[in-house]
Amino acid sequence: MTKLKIFKELLVCLVVVVIIRFIIAKLFQKEFSFFYSILVGIAIYVGGYFTTRKK
């Protein structure tokens, strides 16, 4: 897998996670943290990458 493809997938994952967490924070009137959302997005991407990669 090329580095550009990995970077693109990570960027899309981060944007989606930030948007979803922002909407949920507004719906339930909770505190929204941009940096926490970025960390969660990275963790989700890394977990998904290692569980679905081909050997």
PDB file of N, H, CA, C and O in Angstrom:
ATOM      1  N   MET A   1       0.854  -1.174   0.000  1.00  0.00           N
ATOM      2  CA  MET A   1       0.000   0.000   0.000  1.00  0.00           C
ATOM      3  C   MET A   1       0.898   1.235   0.000  1.00  0.00           C
ATOM      4  O   MET A   1       1.848   1.328   0.777  1.00  0.00           O
ATOM      5  N   THR A   2       0.589   2.154  -0.860  1.00  0.00           N
ATOM      6  H   THR A   2      -0.183   2.079  -1.492  1.00  0.00           H
ATOM      7  CA  THR A   2       1.426   3.340  -0.954  1.00  0.00           C
ATOM      8  C   THR A   2       1.163   4.282   0.213  1.00  0.00           C
ATOM      9  O   THR A   2       0.102   4.256   0.836  1.00  0.00           O
ATOM     10  N   LYS A   3       2.144   5.098   0.483  1.00  0.00           N
ATOM     11  H   LYS A   3       3.007   5.119  -0.023  1.00  0.00           H
ATOM     12  CA  LYS A   3       2.020   6.052   1.590  1.00  0.00           C
ATOM     13  C   LYS A   3       0.924   7.075   1.323  1.00  0.00           C
ATOM     14  O   LYS A   3       0.250   7.521   2.251  1.00  0.00           O
ATOM     15  N   LEU A   4       0.743   7.447   0.063  1.00  0.00           N
ATOM     16  H   LEU A   4       1.290   7.084  -0.692  1.00  0.00           H
ATOM     17  CA  LEU A   4      -0.289   8.422  -0.282  1.00  0.00           C
ATOM     18  C   LEU A   4      -1.685   7.865  -0.011  1.00  0.00           C
ATOM     19  O   LEU A   4      -2.561   8.585   0.469  1.00  0.00           O
ATOM     20  N   LYS A   5      -1.890   6.590  -0.318  1.00  0.00           N
ATOM     21  H   LYS A   5      -1.178   6.005  -0.708  1.00  0.00           H
ATOM     22  CA  LYS A   5      -3.186   5.965  -0.071  1.00  0.00           C
ATOM     23  C   LYS A   5      -3.453   5.865   1.428  1.00  0.00           C
ATOM     24  O   LYS A   5      -4.572   6.118   1.875  1.00  0.00           O
ATOM     25  N   ILE A   6      -2.448   5.501   2.201  1.00  0.00           N
ATOM     26  H   ILE A   6      -1.539   5.296   1.839  1.00  0.00           H
ATOM     27  CA  ILE A   6      -2.601   5.424   3.657  1.00  0.00           C
ATOM     28  C   ILE A   6      -2.925   6.798   4.220  1.00  0.00           C
ATOM     29  O   ILE A   6      -3.805   6.927   5.071  1.00  0.00           O
ATOM     30  N   PHE A   7      -2.224   7.824   3.756  1.00  0.00           N
ATOM     31  H   PHE A   7      -1.510   7.720   3.065  1.00  0.00           H
ATOM     32  CA  PHE A   7      -2.464   9.188   4.236  1.00  0.00           C
ATOM     33  C   PHE A   7      -3.874   9.651   3.882  1.00  0.00           C
ATOM     34  O   PHE A   7      -4.548  10.274   4.702  1.00  0.00           O
ATOM     35  N   LYS A   8      -4.320   9.351   2.665  1.00  0.00           N
ATOM     36  H   LYS A   8      -3.772   8.845   1.998  1.00  0.00           H
ATOM     37  CA  LYS A   8      -5.658   9.745   2.232  1.00  0.00           C
ATOM     38  C   LYS A   8      -6.726   9.061   3.079  1.00  0.00           C
ATOM     39  O   LYS A   8      -7.682   9.707   3.508  1.00  0.00           O
ATOM     40  N   GLU A   9      -6.573   7.762   3.325  1.00  0.00           N
ATOM     41  H   GLU A   9      -5.797   7.237   2.977  1.00  0.00           H
ATOM     42  CA  GLU A   9      -7.547   7.032   4.137  1.00  0.00           C
ATOM     43  C   GLU A   9      -7.557   7.541   5.575  1.00  0.00           C
ATOM     44  O   GLU A   9      -8.622   7.652   6.182  1.00  0.00           O
ATOM     45  N   LEU A  10      -6.395   7.847   6.121  1.00  0.00           N
ATOM     46  H   LEU A  10      -5.530   7.757   5.628  1.00  0.00           H
ATOM     47  CA  LEU A  10      -6.315   8.383   7.477  1.00  0.00           C
ATOM     48  C   LEU A  10      -6.994   9.742   7.555  1.00  0.00           C
ATOM     49  O   LEU A  10      -7.726  10.017   8.505  1.00  0.00           O
ATOM     50  N   LEU A  11      -6.760  10.581   6.576  1.00  0.00           N
ATOM     51  H   LEU A  11      -6.165  10.358   5.804  1.00  0.00           H
ATOM     52  CA  LEU A  11      -7.370  11.912   6.557  1.00  0.00           C
ATOM     53  C   LEU A  11      -8.893  11.826   6.471  1.00  0.00           C
ATOM     54  O   LEU A  11      -9.595  12.552   7.176  1.00  0.00           O
ATOM     55  N   VAL A  12      -9.400  10.957   5.625  1.00  0.00           N
ATOM     56  H   VAL A  12      -8.830  10.367   5.053  1.00  0.00           H
ATOM     57  CA  VAL A  12     -10.850  10.777   5.510  1.00  0.00           C
ATOM     58  C   VAL A  12     -11.421  10.264   6.820  1.00  0.00           C
ATOM     59  O   VAL A  12     -12.465  10.737   7.268  1.00  0.00           O
ATOM     60  N   CYS A  13     -10.753   9.306   7.436  1.00  0.00           N
ATOM     61  H   CYS A  13      -9.905   8.922   7.072  1.00  0.00           H
ATOM     62  CA  CYS A  13     -11.207   8.758   8.716  1.00  0.00           C
ATOM     63  C   CYS A  13     -11.251   9.847   9.782  1.00  0.00           C
ATOM     64  O   CYS A  13     -12.220   9.929  10.537  1.00  0.00           O
ATOM     65  N   LEU A  14     -10.229  10.675   9.855  1.00  0.00           N
ATOM     66  H   LEU A  14      -9.442  10.608   9.242  1.00  0.00           H
ATOM     67  CA  LEU A  14     -10.187  11.742  10.855  1.00  0.00           C
ATOM     68  C   LEU A  14     -11.304  12.754  10.643  1.00  0.00           C
ATOM     69  O   LEU A  14     -11.948  13.181  11.602  1.00  0.00           O
ATOM     70  N   VAL A  15     -11.535  13.136   9.401  1.00  0.00           N
ATOM     71  H   VAL A  15     -11.013  12.789   8.622  1.00  0.00           H
ATOM     72  CA  VAL A  15     -12.586  14.113   9.111  1.00  0.00           C
ATOM     73  C   VAL A  15     -13.955  13.559   9.493  1.00  0.00           C
ATOM     74  O   VAL A  15     -14.767  14.261  10.095  1.00  0.00           O
ATOM     75  N   VAL A  16     -14.208  12.309   9.147  1.00  0.00           N
ATOM     76  H   VAL A  16     -13.548  11.738   8.658  1.00  0.00           H
ATOM     77  CA  VAL A  16     -15.498  11.695   9.472  1.00  0.00           C
ATOM     78  C   VAL A  16     -15.693  11.599  10.979  1.00  0.00           C
ATOM     79  O   VAL A  16     -16.779  11.897  11.478  1.00  0.00           O
ATOM     80  N   VAL A  17     -14.669  11.190  11.710  1.00  0.00           N
ATOM     81  H   VAL A  17     -13.787  10.948  11.305  1.00  0.00           H
ATOM     82  CA  VAL A  17     -14.780  11.069  13.166  1.00  0.00           C
ATOM     83  C   VAL A  17     -15.027  12.430  13.805  1.00  0.00           C
ATOM     84  O   VAL A  17     -15.865  12.546  14.699  1.00  0.00           O
ATOM     85  N   VAL A  18     -14.320  13.450  13.367  1.00  0.00           N
ATOM     86  H   VAL A  18     -13.639  13.356  12.640  1.00  0.00           H
ATOM     87  CA  VAL A  18     -14.509  14.790  13.937  1.00  0.00           C
ATOM     88  C   VAL A  18     -15.930  15.284  13.669  1.00  0.00           C
ATOM     89  O   VAL A  18     -16.564  15.851  14.560  1.00  0.00           O
ATOM     90  N   ILE A  19     -16.430  15.078  12.467  1.00  0.00           N
ATOM     91  H   ILE A  19     -15.916  14.617  11.744  1.00  0.00           H
ATOM     92  CA  ILE A  19     -17.790  15.522  12.137  1.00  0.00           C
ATOM     93  C   ILE A  19     -18.823  14.781  12.977  1.00  0.00           C
ATOM     94  O   ILE A  19     -19.731  15.399  13.533  1.00  0.00           O
ATOM     95  N   ILE A  20     -18.688  13.465  13.071  1.00  0.00           N
ATOM     96  H   ILE A  20     -17.951  12.963  12.619  1.00  0.00           H
ATOM     97  CA  ILE A  20     -19.651  12.679  13.852  1.00  0.00           C
ATOM     98  C   ILE A  20     -19.612  13.071  15.321  1.00  0.00           C
ATOM     99  O   ILE A  20     -20.662  13.245  15.939  1.00  0.00           O
ATOM    100  N   ARG A  21     -18.420  13.213  15.890  1.00  0.00           N
ATOM    101  H   ARG A  21     -17.567  13.071  15.388  1.00  0.00           H
ATOM    102  CA  ARG A  21     -18.320  13.576  17.307  1.00  0.00           C
ATOM    103  C   ARG A  21     -18.848  14.988  17.553  1.00  0.00           C
ATOM    104  O   ARG A  21     -19.419  15.254  18.611  1.00  0.00           O
ATOM    105  N   PHE A  22     -18.670  15.890  16.603  1.00  0.00           N
ATOM    106  H   PHE A  22     -18.207  15.674  15.743  1.00  0.00           H
ATOM    107  CA  PHE A  22     -19.195  17.248  16.745  1.00  0.00           C
ATOM    108  C   PHE A  22     -20.722  17.240  16.748  1.00  0.00           C
ATOM    109  O   PHE A  22     -21.351  17.908  17.568  1.00  0.00           O
ATOM    110  N   ILE A  23     -21.308  16.486  15.834  1.00  0.00           N
ATOM    111  H   ILE A  23     -20.797  15.943  15.168  1.00  0.00           H
ATOM    112  CA  ILE A  23     -22.770  16.399  15.772  1.00  0.00           C
ATOM    113  C   ILE A  23     -23.330  15.777  17.044  1.00  0.00           C
ATOM    114  O   ILE A  23     -24.321  16.267  17.587  1.00  0.00           O
ATOM    115  N   ILE A  24     -22.713  14.714  17.521  1.00  0.00           N
ATOM    116  H   ILE A  24     -21.909  14.316  17.080  1.00  0.00           H
ATOM    117  CA  ILE A  24     -23.181  14.072  18.752  1.00  0.00           C
ATOM    118  C   ILE A  24     -23.034  15.013  19.939  1.00  0.00           C
ATOM    119  O   ILE A  24     -23.911  15.057  20.802  1.00  0.00           O
ATOM    120  N   ALA A  25     -21.947  15.759  19.995  1.00  0.00           N
ATOM    121  H   ALA A  25     -21.235  15.723  19.294  1.00  0.00           H
ATOM    122  CA  ALA A  25     -21.750  16.707  21.099  1.00  0.00           C
ATOM    123  C   ALA A  25     -22.830  17.780  21.090  1.00  0.00           C
ATOM    124  O   ALA A  25     -23.306  18.190  22.149  1.00  0.00           O
ATOM    125  N   LYS A  26     -23.221  18.236  19.905  1.00  0.00           N
ATOM    126  H   LYS A  26     -22.835  17.903  19.045  1.00  0.00           H
ATOM    127  CA  LYS A  26     -24.277  19.251  19.820  1.00  0.00           C
ATOM    128  C   LYS A  26     -25.646  18.664  20.160  1.00  0.00           C
ATOM    129  O   LYS A  26     -26.457  19.320  20.814  1.00  0.00           O
ATOM    130  N   LEU A  27     -25.906  17.439  19.721  1.00  0.00           N
ATOM    131  H   LEU A  27     -25.247  16.906  19.189  1.00  0.00           H
ATOM    132  CA  LEU A  27     -27.201  16.813  19.998  1.00  0.00           C
ATOM    133  C   LEU A  27     -27.416  16.572  21.490  1.00  0.00           C
ATOM    134  O   LEU A  27     -28.496  16.832  22.020  1.00  0.00           O
ATOM    135  N   PHE A  28     -26.384  16.074  22.158  1.00  0.00           N
ATOM    136  H   PHE A  28     -25.507  15.863  21.727  1.00  0.00           H
ATOM    137  CA  PHE A  28     -26.510  15.728  23.572  1.00  0.00           C
ATOM    138  C   PHE A  28     -25.934  16.798  24.489  1.00  0.00           C
ATOM    139  O   PHE A  28     -25.819  16.592  25.697  1.00  0.00           O
ATOM    140  N   GLN A  29     -25.572  17.939  23.912  1.00  0.00           N
ATOM    141  H   GLN A  29     -25.665  18.106  22.931  1.00  0.00           H
ATOM    142  CA  GLN A  29     -25.054  19.089  24.654  1.00  0.00           C
ATOM    143  C   GLN A  29     -23.883  18.698  25.568  1.00  0.00           C
ATOM    144  O   GLN A  29     -23.851  19.017  26.757  1.00  0.00           O
ATOM    145  N   LYS A  30     -22.945  18.006  24.966  1.00  0.00           N
ATOM    146  H   LYS A  30     -22.971  17.747  24.001  1.00  0.00           H
ATOM    147  CA  LYS A  30     -21.726  17.596  25.665  1.00  0.00           C
ATOM    148  C   LYS A  30     -20.564  18.457  25.195  1.00  0.00           C
ATOM    149  O   LYS A  30     -20.677  19.200  24.219  1.00  0.00           O
ATOM    150  N   GLU A  31     -19.457  18.348  25.898  1.00  0.00           N
ATOM    151  H   GLU A  31     -19.365  17.745  26.690  1.00  0.00           H
ATOM    152  CA  GLU A  31     -18.257  19.097  25.534  1.00  0.00           C
ATOM    153  C   GLU A  31     -17.597  18.451  24.315  1.00  0.00           C
ATOM    154  O   GLU A  31     -17.494  17.227  24.235  1.00  0.00           O
ATOM    155  N   PHE A  32     -17.154  19.275  23.374  1.00  0.00           N
ATOM    156  H   PHE A  32     -17.238  20.269  23.439  1.00  0.00           H
ATOM    157  CA  PHE A  32     -16.490  18.788  22.169  1.00  0.00           C
ATOM    158  C   PHE A  32     -15.016  19.141  22.235  1.00  0.00           C
ATOM    159  O   PHE A  32     -14.661  20.302  22.439  1.00  0.00           O
ATOM    160  N   SER A  33     -14.157  18.149  22.063  1.00  0.00           N
ATOM    161  H   SER A  33     -14.446  17.206  21.897  1.00  0.00           H
ATOM    162  CA  SER A  33     -12.718  18.365  22.057  1.00  0.00           C
ATOM    163  C   SER A  33     -12.160  17.930  20.701  1.00  0.00           C
ATOM    164  O   SER A  33     -12.239  16.757  20.334  1.00  0.00           O
ATOM    165  N   PHE A  34     -11.602  18.876  19.973  1.00  0.00           N
ATOM    166  H   PHE A  34     -11.538  19.829  20.271  1.00  0.00           H
ATOM    167  CA  PHE A  34     -11.056  18.586  18.652  1.00  0.00           C
ATOM    168  C   PHE A  34      -9.881  17.618  18.746  1.00  0.00           C
ATOM    169  O   PHE A  34      -9.803  16.669  17.967  1.00  0.00           O
ATOM    170  N   PHE A  35      -8.971  17.843  19.686  1.00  0.00           N
ATOM    171  H   PHE A  35      -9.035  18.614  20.319  1.00  0.00           H
ATOM    172  CA  PHE A  35      -7.784  16.998  19.802  1.00  0.00           C
ATOM    173  C   PHE A  35      -8.133  15.585  20.250  1.00  0.00           C
ATOM    174  O   PHE A  35      -7.522  14.620  19.789  1.00  0.00           O
ATOM    175  N   TYR A  36      -9.105  15.454  21.138  1.00  0.00           N
ATOM    176  H   TYR A  36      -9.602  16.237  21.512  1.00  0.00           H
ATOM    177  CA  TYR A  36      -9.551  14.125  21.556  1.00  0.00           C
ATOM    178  C   TYR A  36     -10.175  13.388  20.369  1.00  0.00           C
ATOM    179  O   TYR A  36      -9.982  12.182  20.216  1.00  0.00           O
ATOM    180  N   SER A  37     -10.912  14.102  19.542  1.00  0.00           N
ATOM    181  H   SER A  37     -11.069  15.081  19.667  1.00  0.00           H
ATOM    182  CA  SER A  37     -11.515  13.492  18.360  1.00  0.00           C
ATOM    183  C   SER A  37     -10.442  13.020  17.384  1.00  0.00           C
ATOM    184  O   SER A  37     -10.591  11.966  16.765  1.00  0.00           O
ATOM    185  N   ILE A  38      -9.375  13.780  17.243  1.00  0.00           N
ATOM    186  H   ILE A  38      -9.254  14.636  17.746  1.00  0.00           H
ATOM    187  CA  ILE A  38      -8.264  13.374  16.380  1.00  0.00           C
ATOM    188  C   ILE A  38      -7.617  12.095  16.911  1.00  0.00           C
ATOM    189  O   ILE A  38      -7.329  11.183  16.137  1.00  0.00           O
ATOM    190  N   LEU A  39      -7.389  12.021  18.213  1.00  0.00           N
ATOM    191  H   LEU A  39      -7.624  12.762  18.842  1.00  0.00           H
ATOM    192  CA  LEU A  39      -6.799  10.815  18.807  1.00  0.00           C
ATOM    193  C   LEU A  39      -7.700   9.603  18.613  1.00  0.00           C
ATOM    194  O   LEU A  39      -7.216   8.516  18.299  1.00  0.00           O
ATOM    195  N   VAL A  40      -8.990   9.776  18.795  1.00  0.00           N
ATOM    196  H   VAL A  40      -9.383  10.660  19.050  1.00  0.00           H
ATOM    197  CA  VAL A  40      -9.935   8.678  18.586  1.00  0.00           C
ATOM    198  C   VAL A  40      -9.914   8.244  17.124  1.00  0.00           C
ATOM    199  O   VAL A  40      -9.932   7.047  16.838  1.00  0.00           O
ATOM    200  N   GLY A  41      -9.878   9.188  16.206  1.00  0.00           N
ATOM    201  H   GLY A  41      -9.864  10.161  16.438  1.00  0.00           H
ATOM    202  CA  GLY A  41      -9.827   8.866  14.786  1.00  0.00           C
ATOM    203  C   GLY A  41      -8.579   8.091  14.404  1.00  0.00           C
ATOM    204  O   GLY A  41      -8.650   7.147  13.617  1.00  0.00           O
ATOM    205  N   ILE A  42      -7.445   8.478  14.952  1.00  0.00           N
ATOM    206  H   ILE A  42      -7.387   9.245  15.592  1.00  0.00           H
ATOM    207  CA  ILE A  42      -6.192   7.755  14.681  1.00  0.00           C
ATOM    208  C   ILE A  42      -6.268   6.343  15.241  1.00  0.00           C
ATOM    209  O   ILE A  42      -5.848   5.391  14.583  1.00  0.00           O
ATOM    210  N   ALA A  43      -6.799   6.202  16.447  1.00  0.00           N
ATOM    211  H   ALA A  43      -7.140   6.975  16.981  1.00  0.00           H
ATOM    212  CA  ALA A  43      -6.928   4.875  17.056  1.00  0.00           C
ATOM    213  C   ALA A  43      -7.858   3.983  16.232  1.00  0.00           C
ATOM    214  O   ALA A  43      -7.575   2.800  16.042  1.00  0.00           O
ATOM    215  N   ILE A  44      -8.954   4.540  15.749  1.00  0.00           N
ATOM    216  H   ILE A  44      -9.184   5.501  15.903  1.00  0.00           H
ATOM    217  CA  ILE A  44      -9.882   3.770  14.918  1.00  0.00           C
ATOM    218  C   ILE A  44      -9.207   3.345  13.620  1.00  0.00           C
ATOM    219  O   ILE A  44      -9.356   2.201  13.191  1.00  0.00           O
ATOM    220  N   TYR A  45      -8.468   4.252  12.996  1.00  0.00           N
ATOM    221  H   TYR A  45      -8.347   5.181  13.345  1.00  0.00           H
ATOM    222  CA  TYR A  45      -7.813   3.921  11.733  1.00  0.00           C
ATOM    223  C   TYR A  45      -6.747   2.839  11.931  1.00  0.00           C
ATOM    224  O   TYR A  45      -6.682   1.886  11.155  1.00  0.00           O
ATOM    225  N   VAL A  46      -5.925   2.981  12.950  1.00  0.00           N
ATOM    226  H   VAL A  46      -5.978   3.755  13.581  1.00  0.00           H
ATOM    227  CA  VAL A  46      -4.858   2.000  13.196  1.00  0.00           C
ATOM    228  C   VAL A  46      -5.459   0.637  13.519  1.00  0.00           C
ATOM    229  O   VAL A  46      -4.988  -0.386  13.022  1.00  0.00           O
ATOM    230  N   GLY A  47      -6.493   0.622  14.346  1.00  0.00           N
ATOM    231  H   GLY A  47      -6.875   1.452  14.750  1.00  0.00           H
ATOM    232  CA  GLY A  47      -7.148  -0.646  14.666  1.00  0.00           C
ATOM    233  C   GLY A  47      -7.744  -1.302  13.438  1.00  0.00           C
ATOM    234  O   GLY A  47      -7.597  -2.508  13.237  1.00  0.00           O
ATOM    235  N   GLY A  48      -8.411  -0.519  12.622  1.00  0.00           N
ATOM    236  H   GLY A  48      -8.530   0.461  12.785  1.00  0.00           H
ATOM    237  CA  GLY A  48      -8.984  -1.058  11.393  1.00  0.00           C
ATOM    238  C   GLY A  48      -7.924  -1.516  10.410  1.00  0.00           C
ATOM    239  O   GLY A  48      -8.101  -2.523   9.723  1.00  0.00           O
ATOM    240  N   TYR A  49      -6.830  -0.787  10.341  1.00  0.00           N
ATOM    241  H   TYR A  49      -6.687   0.030  10.899  1.00  0.00           H
ATOM    242  CA  TYR A  49      -5.748  -1.148   9.418  1.00  0.00           C
ATOM    243  C   TYR A  49      -5.130  -2.492   9.794  1.00  0.00           C
ATOM    244  O   TYR A  49      -4.912  -3.342   8.930  1.00  0.00           O
ATOM    245  N   PHE A  50      -4.849  -2.682  11.079  1.00  0.00           N
ATOM    246  H   PHE A  50      -5.026  -1.992  11.780  1.00  0.00           H
ATOM    247  CA  PHE A  50      -4.185  -3.914  11.494  1.00  0.00           C
ATOM    248  C   PHE A  50      -5.128  -5.113  11.525  1.00  0.00           C
ATOM    249  O   PHE A  50      -4.668  -6.250  11.421  1.00  0.00           O
ATOM    250  N   THR A  51      -6.424  -4.890  11.666  1.00  0.00           N
ATOM    251  H   THR A  51      -6.797  -3.966  11.751  1.00  0.00           H
ATOM    252  CA  THR A  51      -7.344  -6.028  11.663  1.00  0.00           C
ATOM    253  C   THR A  51      -7.753  -6.446  10.258  1.00  0.00           C
ATOM    254  O   THR A  51      -8.199  -7.577  10.066  1.00  0.00           O
ATOM    255  N   THR A  52      -7.615  -5.572   9.276  1.00  0.00           N
ATOM    256  H   THR A  52      -7.252  -4.653   9.432  1.00  0.00           H
ATOM    257  CA  THR A  52      -8.047  -5.916   7.920  1.00  0.00           C
ATOM    258  C   THR A  52      -6.901  -6.080   6.935  1.00  0.00           C
ATOM    259  O   THR A  52      -7.148  -6.392   5.770  1.00  0.00           O
ATOM    260  N   ARG A  53      -5.667  -5.882   7.351  1.00  0.00           N
ATOM    261  H   ARG A  53      -5.466  -5.628   8.297  1.00  0.00           H
ATOM    262  CA  ARG A  53      -4.566  -5.992   6.391  1.00  0.00           C
ATOM    263  C   ARG A  53      -4.344  -7.450   5.994  1.00  0.00           C
ATOM    264  O   ARG A  53      -4.628  -8.374   6.755  1.00  0.00           O
ATOM    265  N   LYS A  54      -3.837  -7.622   4.796  1.00  0.00           N
ATOM    266  H   LYS A  54      -3.606  -6.871   4.177  1.00  0.00           H
ATOM    267  CA  LYS A  54      -3.574  -8.964   4.283  1.00  0.00           C
ATOM    268  C   LYS A  54      -2.145  -9.347   4.612  1.00  0.00           C
ATOM    269  O   LYS A  54      -1.239  -8.514   4.586  1.00  0.00           O
ATOM    270  N   LYS A  55      -1.958 -10.602   4.918  1.00  0.00           N
ATOM    271  H   LYS A  55      -2.694 -11.280   4.940  1.00  0.00           H
ATOM    272  CA  LYS A  55      -0.620 -11.071   5.297  1.00  0.00           C
ATOM    273  C   LYS A  55       0.134 -11.578   4.107  1.00  0.00           C
ATOM    274  O   LYS A  55       1.278 -12.011   4.240  1.00  0.00           O
TER     275      LYS A  55
END
